[in-house]
Amino acid sequence: DERFKSSGVFWSRGNGWALAALTKVLQVLPADDPRRPEYLRVYKKMAASLALTQRRDGFWNADLLNPWNHGGPESSGTAFFAFGLGWGINAGILDAARFRPVVDKAWTALSTKALQPNGLVGYVQPVGDRPATAHATDTSAFGVGAFLLAGQQVAKLQGCSAG
């Protein structure tokens, strides 16, 4: 986003939407499309960068490179990343040995901390256009949708025995 280019702010959910969009495009773009190599290059570069910025607890920060700016768990970006990376492994595009631990750690965070006992998917950053703090009770349809997309890819990775 041009507004944040000079500030060093990298919004988790915004980047999550971008990775999810690349994932969806790569699923339907013909193998012989002349744009495919560039989409794959960007997808792989983004995946590698994201693997390096994941937090120890499995989430990504709302502001990817600044753990002190809204540094708590954020599940919508995390779920979009788990979806995109999981799909890449399942499609044979990403190396499972490198990326499976990243996806597994993200899914553990999402399924044990973000998923509340009452079924609510929490820690979803509020609607907005930049990083913001998310709390356990914060939820939204896009966060739940991203959670379900991630769960679908994790289930495929585990032979439909996701837990």
FENURRA-V671541 format. One record per backbone hydrogen bond with DSSP energy under -1.0 kcal/mol. CO is the residue of the C=O (numbers start at 0). NH is the residue of the N-H. If there is no record, write none. Layout:
co: <CO	CO>
nh: <NH	NH>
This chain:
co: <0	3	9	10	11	12	13	14	15	16	17	18	19	20	21	22	24	29	32	34	35	36	37	38	39	40	41	42	43	44	45	46	47	54	58	61	62	65	69	74	75	76	77	78	79	80	81	82	83	84	85	86	87	87	88	94	95	98	99	100	101	102	103	104	105	106	107	108	108	109	113	115	119	122	134	134	137	139	140	141	142	143	144	145	146	147	148	149	150	151	152	153	154	155>
nh: <3	7	63	14	15	16	17	18	19	20	21	22	23	24	25	26	28	32	35	38	39	40	41	42	43	44	45	46	47	48	49	50	51	57	54	11	65	68	61	78	79	80	81	82	83	84	85	86	87	88	89	90	92	93	91	98	99	102	103	104	105	106	107	108	109	110	111	112	113	114	121	118	115	74	122	137	123	143	144	145	146	147	148	149	150	151	152	153	154	155	156	157	159	158>
